[in-house]
Amino acid sequence: VQLVESGGGLVQPGGSLTLSCAASGFTFRAYSMSWHRQPPGKERELVATISNTGASRTYSESVKGRFTISRDNVKNTVYLQMNSLKPDDTAVYYCYAILVGRPTWGQGIQVTVSS
C-alpha cells in the first residue's frame, strides 16, 4: 500500500498549484480520500475529502472556494487544485485514506507560498 504525493513547490501569492497523489496496493475506487496539511509550527489539519465515486466533496472553511479536490479512478490518483494561494497556505500537504480501518498517510509534500 502506497500513497505518493507530487506537484508541490514554491508559488507566489495569488498563484495556482495542483497536487497529485498516486495510490497503489489497494482497490482505490472503493475508498474515500482526503488531503491534509501541516503548517510550520502548527497541528495537521483536514483540507478536503472526496467520496469513493467522487460524488461527494467537502472542504475546510479556510480553502472553500479556492481549492478543488478530484479523483481519477482509472489512474488511481487524487488531485488537489489550489487557486488564489495565500502565504497562510504554506504547509506540508499529505494524502490520506483509512484502508480497512487503518490510517494511511503519504510522505507529504512541501507547498510554499511566498513572494
Steps between C-alpha positions, in 0.01 A plus 500: 500500500644833396392863465748726319448874474647722228460849358606714794742789494535875531227727365428872530193626686197488272650217300380145437637153555364148451599217729469136398490188715565171323358198683604138470458170679129526571164535320512877461145539368357348820631764741443863587815710486605823663768766506642638825767759566734597780614865508836570665466485878135399487294182519397300196156596369247361256478691172262304276333162458349315205279192500599183316295592192583869515134593543552654843766756592559706812741783577630684802376856531849637445525355146136490387459673165874492426593129507343212307546133579446245223592143414559271204404141585667372183834663578465429876581861574348773713567867429488830684468805277602807702418849370540849648771371729587697812808495724282330764468202263869427552519148644596141444206339321409137558280253317299278737264206505361256752558161344313213668502700823868588473602867465741535205701814421716604209850631568388862463604774261601859568298792366644845562309816411734797503608797291 
